[in-house]
Amino acid sequence: MTSSSTVMYVSVDFHYNGFFSPNPLVYLDPVKTNVRNVDFGGFTYKEFLLWLTKLTNGACDNVYYCMRKESLCEGIRRIDSDAVYSLESDSLENGKGYALDEEDDKDSEVSMTMEYEHEWDDEDEHTFDKTVRDPFLDKLSGHISDDDEEEANNGKLKDVVFPIDNENQEWEQMVPVLGMKFSNPLELKLCITNYAVKNGYDLWYEKSDHERLLVKCCKGKTNKQGKGCPFRLWATWMSSEKSFQIKSLNDMHNCARVFKFGSIVTYKWIAKHFMNHILQKPKMSIRKLKAKVSKKFNLIASVGQCRNARKYAFQEIEGTLKEHYAKTWSYGEEIRRTNPGSTVKMDVDVMPDGTTYISKFYAVVSVESKETWKWFIDLLIEDLGMGVGHGLTLISDQHKGLLEAVKERVPAAEHRQCARHICANFLKRFKGQVFRKLFWYAAAVTTPAKFEQHMNEIKKLEPLAYDHLMERDPKTWSKAFFKTDKACDAYENGISESFNSVIEVARKRPLITMLEEIRIYVMERLYRQKI
């Protein structure tokens, strides 16, 4: 158009860095720039492409345009040579408006719309098939060429590709985009929650079910002009494929940042973000977790949300109880394989309805009873070769089932009672530091005479206290009566109690998790003792 003497100044809207969406054909999420007072008639096609490159900061491999009063599907055209550029520029001089669309290697686009004062001249109007011989426009506008007809009949013609949600993307970078596809509504909700928390938007679900999702912002709130936040997102399932898609989106906001997000931030969302923290520090308190959530996401989370988040995280890590206990047999076999010589025993109870419950797993039982203690002692006898208990010393609390089981299974063993348990029960009835001190004197002495001396002092203070202790069989808890041929002088099981306190948290876990945590603790303790 360098030969043209007419100076053509128009107002042009350029659209780029967006993407095409078919049915109907639209150009989504573009960057828009308006240009005035540019003589497009003075450009050649190459000069025009160079000018576009500077405007958009990117290469322009393909250029498209459309008349202002026409839809993209009906009016989109391609400029690919000086001849076409000159033809369309001449049309514009005769009163034609046009829009230019540019698609680069990143599927970006530029469109521009002209404002003009000429009247339309039907005789000079230029008409032609706007999408013929352009594969990209053919497919977008629904036109199938002769070359593509066979592929279309065979179902091989590909549609325009919509953006797809990336689950592995950093949470701060998740932004809902018009046309974006998700596997299910839950994935979209995760994206929306991350988007809301990152920017402080008070989003809420007006409609939310398995088939549709309607999201708005600032429920019941208005600004000084009495207007609410215009943000609106609508998503449903696609008809052409099994994908959940954002069908309409107004991503404009006029609201202030919030720090309380209501129901859009759930305990499951918190749990997913802190899964590794909870796994590495299972003893982390609820309040400490709450502080970490507030610091990382700049929001206010409730204690209840954090408590449920930790519980949900443990369930996700350990699996459901049914799935967990279904692996018990495999766990037992793995112990036998990796630790030859180990004993693995498991008993189950089958209910009338066919449900199976694990009642015993060496050395874990559902309840302490005479039956379970006998079962456990039988396994010890087999593993340790104890026979009837010759040379064996056992120390336990005053559990009745255990006492009876020991008498039946290992009658020759010396069965001691833990003096600490005797003392605790004693002080519940007879309070005072004097009774405490005299009891431990009586338990620690090594001769019967000294034992009688301390017991008589207790008798002088309270005869009932004396009777109470004598009824507990002093031969089982005072060193004065222990057998001298045993290489054990312990009269309280402090080591066992210390071990129980260490595994207190682990005992609340499901079976396999509990056993693994105990195993790891014991291995680490043995290693530390060696070094």
LUMTIPA-184317 format. One line per field, with one value per residue (C-alpha): x, y, z; chain. Coordinates in pm, whole numbers. Layout:
BEGIN
u: c(X; ...)
v: c(Y; ...)
w: c(Z; ...)
chain: c(A; ...)
//
This chain:
BEGIN
u: c(0; 296; 145; -172; -199; -478; -377; -580; -604; -825; -878; -761; -812; -538; -598; -313; -173; -515; -655; -935; -1241; -1485; -1865; -1912; -1574; -1440; -1098; -1049; -840; -647; -429; -599; -430; -595; -396; -499; -354; -161; -157; -202; -235; 127; 254; 357; 270; 625; 634; 301; 433; 741; 519; 307; 618; 719; 365; 321; 685; 665; 692; 378; 377; 8; -219; -600; -861; -1236; -1493; -1619; -1986; -1927; -1878; -1545; -1707; -1854; -1595; -1247; -991; -623; -361; -63; 67; 99; -188; -434; -310; -351; -697; -824; -666; -847; -1171; -1110; -1054; -1394; -1560; -1483; -1391; -1175; -1014; -675; -595; -238; -145; 217; 389; 236; -124; -138; -362; -392; -724; -803; -1130; -1155; -1377; -1469; -1717; -1771; -2104; -2126; -2123; -2277; -2130; -1778; -1819; -1564; -1697; -1532; -1515; -1310; -1181; -1105; -752; -667; -662; -656; -960; -1136; -1137; -1216; -1507; -1650; -1562; -1422; -1222; -1222; -889; -1026; -1362; -1233; -1058; -1375; -1579; -1326; -1340; -975; -1032; -898; -1073; -904; -720; -848; -613; -593; -548; -199; -224; 153; 158; 259; -48; 33; 24; -318; -562; -900; -910; -1211; -1231; -995; -1074; -1062; -1108; -1384; -1537; -1303; -999; -1163; -1250; -886; -779; -1039; -937; -568; -660; -876; -616; -330; -517; -738; -1069; -1382; -1518; -1820; -2022; -2375; -2428; -2210; -2285; -2155; -2291; -2231; -2039; -2124; -1872; -1918; -1731; -1822; -2162; -2399; -2124; -2117; -1869; -1927; -2112; -2349; -2209; -2101; -1788; -1847; -1647; -1848; -1743; -1972; -1858; -2033; -1949; -1863; -2102; -1831; -1604; -1588; -1426; -1547; -1499; -1520; -1793; -1811; -1583; -1573; -1244; -1274; -1265; -1343; -1324; -1073; -852; -994; -823; -1121; -1237; -1531; -1624; -1410; -1100; -1168; -976; -901; -735; -520; -434; -319; -81; 62; 69; 450; 476; 233; 410; 749; 618; 316; 330; 291; 23; -297; -205; 137; -26; -270; 21; 197; -119; -165; 198; 216; -119; -184; -526; -709; -782; -986; -866; -1138; -1018; -661; -769; -973; -690; -441; -688; -757; -383; -322; -607; -463; -114; -216; -518; -857; -872; -1026; -749; -489; -583; -623; -243; -171; -110; 132; 308; 357; 502; 740; 868; 939; 1115; 1339; 1402; 1455; 1376; 1111; 782; 466; 133; -210; -555; -884; -1244; -1507; -1845; -2180; -2220; -1885; -1697; -1341; -1177; -812; -806; -433; -109; 206; 247; -66; -406; -747; -796; -595; -753; -650; -691; -476; -206; -192; -162; 123; 311; 281; 455; 728; 784; 820; 1054; 1271; 1260; 1146; 983; 786; 986; 1297; 1544; 1291; 1188; 877; 775; 425; 145; -145; -353; -556; -554; -176; -130; -346; -184; 166; 64; -76; 188; 518; 462; 837; 907; 952; 668; 725; 484; 591; 645; 556; 206; 170; 271; 36; -264; -149; -129; -478; -614; -343; -215; 99; 472; 540; 356; 535; 881; 819; 680; 991; 1213; 1025; 1044; 1417; 1558; 1733; 1666; 1337; 1430; 1468; 1143; 955; 1103; 967; 635; 587; 638; 356; 143; 189; 67; -226; -300; -523; -229; -20; -297; -336; 30; 52; -249; -43; 206; 536; 732; 646; 741; 1008; 1374; 1396; 1218; 1352; 1526; 1901; 1973; 1823; 2040; 1779; 1731; 1465; 1151; 974; 934; 1041; 1205; 875; 687; 943; 905; 526; 547; 768; 528; 213; 153; 236; -17; -296; -205; -342; -173; 97; 184; 214; 444; 664; 705; 798; 1042; 1214; 1239; 1398; 1647; 1750; 1787; 2008; 2222; 2265; 2365; 2639; 2796)
v: c(0; 234; 357; 475; 849; 814; 843; 584; 665; 425; 302; -57; -308; -570; -903; -1146; -1410; -1578; -1900; -2000; -2187; -2348; -2394; -2098; -1967; -1716; -1592; -1632; -1448; -1217; -914; -611; -299; -7; 183; 513; 742; 473; 482; 112; 198; 309; -36; -327; -673; -728; -380; -451; -782; -598; -336; -610; -780; -462; -409; -761; -832; -1157; -1308; -1303; -1619; -1606; -1303; -1308; -1034; -994; -723; -544; -626; -992; -1286; -1469; -1782; -1587; -1318; -1431; -1402; -1455; -1211; -1393; -1181; -826; -893; -984; -702; -446; -581; -553; -209; -88; -225; -36; 289; 242; 231; -118; -192; -491; -679; -841; -1165; -1283; -1631; -1698; -2022; -2003; -1985; -1615; -1377; -1012; -866; -509; -334; -13; 290; 489; 751; 621; 476; 123; 81; -253; -242; -214; -476; -754; -1103; -1444; -1774; -1670; -2007; -2199; -2337; -2243; -2566; -2378; -2164; -2456; -2656; -2362; -2236; -2580; -2583; -2910; -2902; -3177; -3302; -3322; -3478; -3832; -3771; -3618; -3919; -4143; -3936; -3827; -3451; -3291; -3009; -2708; -2807; -2644; -2576; -2867; -2836; -2928; -3103; -3078; -2701; -2496; -2394; -2021; -2043; -2209; -1976; -2070; -1998; -1994; -2324; -2508; -2878; -3084; -3453; -3381; -3097; -3167; -3075; -2747; -2676; -2730; -2482; -2228; -2261; -2211; -1912; -1761; -1810; -1675; -1353; -1320; -1349; -1428; -1688; -1907; -2177; -2074; -2410; -2713; -3073; -3353; -3192; -2817; -2552; -2183; -1968; -1605; -1359; -1162; -1305; -1025; -759; -438; -154; 218; 239; -35; -288; -641; -812; -910; -1235; -1529; -1880; -2141; -2496; -2815; -3142; -3124; -3293; -3408; -3576; -3674; -3356; -3092; -2753; -2384; -2263; -1897; -1678; -1316; -1288; -920; -828; -503; -646; -614; -895; -1125; -1357; -1577; -1789; -1979; -2314; -2280; -2366; -2715; -2940; -3168; -2877; -2804; -3173; -3203; -2909; -3031; -3404; -3420; -3204; -3428; -3742; -3616; -3483; -3693; -3555; -3194; -3024; -2882; -2527; -2556; -2682; -2388; -2144; -2304; -2281; -1914; -1832; -2012; -1907; -1578; -1693; -1765; -2137; -2276; -2534; -2771; -2745; -2826; -3116; -3269; -3198; -3396; -3682; -3687; -3677; -3985; -4165; -4081; -4187; -4511; -4596; -4689; -4941; -5206; -5163; -5148; -5471; -5647; -5614; -5788; -6130; -5981; -5793; -6117; -6292; -6000; -6032; -6402; -6331; -6048; -6187; -6563; -6741; -6488; -6613; -6464; -6584; -6443; -6557; -6439; -6465; -6529; -6382; -6544; -6289; -6390; -6083; -6162; -5987; -6013; -6112; -6174; -6084; -6189; -5996; -5782; -5877; -5713; -5741; -5859; -6177; -6515; -6666; -6408; -6424; -6803; -6770; -6519; -6725; -7037; -6849; -6731; -7088; -7208; -6926; -6915; -7284; -7208; -7544; -7507; -7199; -7330; -7041; -6789; -6467; -6272; -5927; -5798; -5585; -5736; -5841; -6140; -6312; -6294; -6434; -6735; -6790; -6794; -7049; -7279; -7246; -7182; -7298; -7328; -6965; -6698; -6455; -6115; -5823; -5471; -5281; -4955; -5082; -5216; -4874; -4681; -4886; -4869; -4487; -4455; -4577; -4466; -4126; -3957; -3937; -4143; -4444; -4397; -4390; -4689; -4897; -4846; -4926; -5256; -5336; -5264; -5445; -5776; -5957; -6070; -5906; -5561; -5616; -5694; -5384; -5148; -5326; -5295; -4919; -4912; -5126; -4878; -4592; -4781; -5152; -5159; -5041; -5328; -5580; -5435; -5493; -5839; -5949; -5868; -6149; -5974; -6266; -6131; -5764; -5741; -5823; -5982; -6293; -6322; -6647; -6616; -6838; -6586; -6334; -6061; -5828; -5603; -5546; -5298; -5294; -4935; -5035; -5169; -4861; -4634; -4832; -4806; -4428; -4405; -4606; -4438; -4246; -4548; -4765; -4540; -4613; -4897; -5235; -5229; -4863; -4928; -5228; -5044; -4740; -4965; -5164; -4848; -4709; -5028; -5042; -4679; -4732; -5038; -4846; -4550; -4782; -4935; -4600)
w: c(0; -34; -361; -195; -147; 107; 468; 659; 1031; 1225; 1581; 1611; 1894; 1902; 2082; 2149; 2388; 2419; 2272; 2034; 2157; 1911; 1916; 1883; 1775; 2029; 2132; 2508; 2767; 2530; 2603; 2448; 2311; 2130; 1865; 1702; 1435; 1247; 867; 789; 420; 419; 524; 310; 444; 575; 731; 894; 1044; 1175; 1333; 1496; 1632; 1811; 1943; 2083; 2176; 1983; 1636; 1420; 1211; 1115; 1094; 1102; 1110; 1122; 1040; 1348; 1288; 1206; 1438; 1428; 1287; 993; 932; 1038; 756; 708; 577; 435; 145; 6; -233; 43; 267; -18; -106; 248; 294; -19; 122; 442; 246; 85; 421; 545; 909; 996; 1282; 1265; 1449; 1484; 1603; 1694; 1790; 2137; 2013; 2092; 1898; 1802; 1689; 1599; 1530; 1326; 1390; 1079; 955; 598; 498; 369; -8; -100; -449; -314; -41; -78; -9; -26; 160; 458; 578; 259; 234; 595; 801; 1131; 1044; 875; 1195; 1421; 1212; 1142; 770; 642; 319; 61; 195; 548; 465; 473; 808; 948; 839; 1011; 1331; 1303; 1280; 1595; 1779; 1926; 2242; 2561; 2851; 3095; 3468; 3587; 3925; 3978; 3941; 4246; 4444; 4417; 4036; 4005; 3830; 3678; 3303; 3075; 2889; 3127; 3168; 3489; 3565; 3816; 4021; 4313; 4104; 4006; 4371; 4466; 4198; 4313; 4679; 4595; 4380; 4657; 4933; 4722; 4640; 4948; 4758; 4960; 4715; 4791; 4617; 4517; 4346; 4405; 4316; 4095; 3778; 3812; 4000; 4038; 4224; 4327; 4547; 4862; 4950; 5051; 5048; 4844; 4796; 4850; 4520; 4633; 4385; 4467; 4340; 3972; 3987; 3857; 3748; 3598; 3521; 3405; 3232; 2863; 2622; 2381; 2638; 3003; 3135; 3379; 3213; 3304; 3066; 3166; 3376; 3484; 3672; 3763; 4134; 4315; 4669; 4952; 5078; 5346; 5596; 5687; 5396; 5539; 5391; 5077; 5288; 5421; 5658; 5362; 5179; 5485; 5522; 5159; 5198; 5531; 5462; 5468; 5781; 5968; 5843; 5959; 6292; 6394; 6748; 6632; 6843; 6698; 6798; 6636; 6316; 6332; 6361; 6061; 5849; 5937; 5862; 5527; 5380; 5562; 5677; 6000; 6052; 6339; 6590; 6467; 6107; 6209; 6431; 6147; 5902; 6112; 6153; 5777; 5700; 5917; 5740; 5400; 5505; 5676; 5461; 5595; 5877; 5652; 5394; 5669; 5842; 5508; 5472; 5804; 5648; 5396; 5674; 5868; 5563; 5503; 5863; 5808; 5478; 5601; 5952; 5929; 6255; 6360; 6499; 6352; 6487; 6417; 6530; 6387; 6498; 6231; 6312; 6214; 5933; 5784; 5910; 6020; 6316; 6416; 6783; 6835; 6659; 6841; 7069; 7023; 7163; 7154; 7532; 7836; 7972; 8110; 7762; 7584; 7855; 7827; 7448; 7486; 7748; 7532; 7250; 7487; 7612; 7253; 7145; 7459; 7549; 7905; 7980; 8303; 8410; 8591; 8636; 8503; 8682; 8577; 8702; 8632; 8768; 8960; 8659; 8772; 8434; 8416; 8767; 8685; 8345; 8498; 8760; 8492; 8224; 8413; 8771; 8844; 8756; 9024; 8968; 9124; 9144; 9059; 9386; 9212; 9136; 9493; 9629; 9401; 9511; 9875; 9875; 9729; 10064; 10304; 10204; 10333; 10277; 10590; 10446; 10113; 10272; 10503; 10214; 10001; 10300; 10341; 9969; 9932; 10240; 10181; 10511; 10668; 11003; 10848; 10658; 10983; 11145; 10880; 10860; 11238; 11208; 10954; 11186; 11472; 11249; 11096; 11149; 10839; 10628; 10762; 10682; 10332; 10244; 10400; 10193; 9878; 9953; 10044; 9896; 9551; 9603; 9878; 9807; 10153; 10021; 9664; 9569; 9587; 9285; 9043; 8858; 8895; 9190; 9034; 9236; 9007; 8629; 8567; 8238; 8105; 8222; 8054; 7734; 7754; 7791; 7482; 7265; 7402; 7079; 6861; 7052; 6923; 6562; 6348; 6391; 6121; 6176; 6550; 6504; 6256; 6480; 6774; 6558; 6435; 6788; 6922; 6634; 6685; 7062; 7015; 6767; 7003; 7286; 7072; 6985)
chain: c(A; A; A; A; A; A; A; A; A; A; A; A; A; A; A; A; A; A; A; A; A; A; A; A; A; A; A; A; A; A; A; A; A; A; A; A; A; A; A; A; A; A; A; A; A; A; A; A; A; A; A; A; A; A; A; A; A; A; A; A; A; A; A; A; A; A; A; A; A; A; A; A; A; A; A; A; A; A; A; A; A; A; A; A; A; A; A; A; A; A; A; A; A; A; A; A; A; A; A; A; A; A; A; A; A; A; A; A; A; A; A; A; A; A; A; A; A; A; A; A; A; A; A; A; A; A; A; A; A; A; A; A; A; A; A; A; A; A; A; A; A; A; A; A; A; A; A; A; A; A; A; A; A; A; A; A; A; A; A; A; A; A; A; A; A; A; A; A; A; A; A; A; A; A; A; A; A; A; A; A; A; A; A; A; A; A; A; A; A; A; A; A; A; A; A; A; A; A; A; A; A; A; A; A; A; A; A; A; A; A; A; A; A; A; A; A; A; A; A; A; A; A; A; A; A; A; A; A; A; A; A; A; A; A; A; A; A; A; A; A; A; A; A; A; A; A; A; A; A; A; A; A; A; A; A; A; A; A; A; A; A; A; A; A; A; A; A; A; A; A; A; A; A; A; A; A; A; A; A; A; A; A; A; A; A; A; A; A; A; A; A; A; A; A; A; A; A; A; A; A; A; A; A; A; A; A; A; A; A; A; A; A; A; A; A; A; A; A; A; A; A; A; A; A; A; A; A; A; A; A; A; A; A; A; A; A; A; A; A; A; A; A; A; A; A; A; A; A; A; A; A; A; A; A; A; A; A; A; A; A; A; A; A; A; A; A; A; A; A; A; A; A; A; A; A; A; A; A; A; A; A; A; A; A; A; A; A; A; A; A; A; A; A; A; A; A; A; A; A; A; A; A; A; A; A; A; A; A; A; A; A; A; A; A; A; A; A; A; A; A; A; A; A; A; A; A; A; A; A; A; A; A; A; A; A; A; A; A; A; A; A; A; A; A; A; A; A; A; A; A; A; A; A; A; A; A; A; A; A; A; A; A; A; A; A; A; A; A; A; A; A; A; A; A; A; A; A; A; A; A; A; A; A; A; A; A; A; A; A; A; A; A; A; A; A; A; A; A; A; A; A; A; A; A; A; A; A; A; A; A; A; A; A; A; A; A; A; A; A; A; A; A; A; A; A; A; A; A; A; A; A)
//
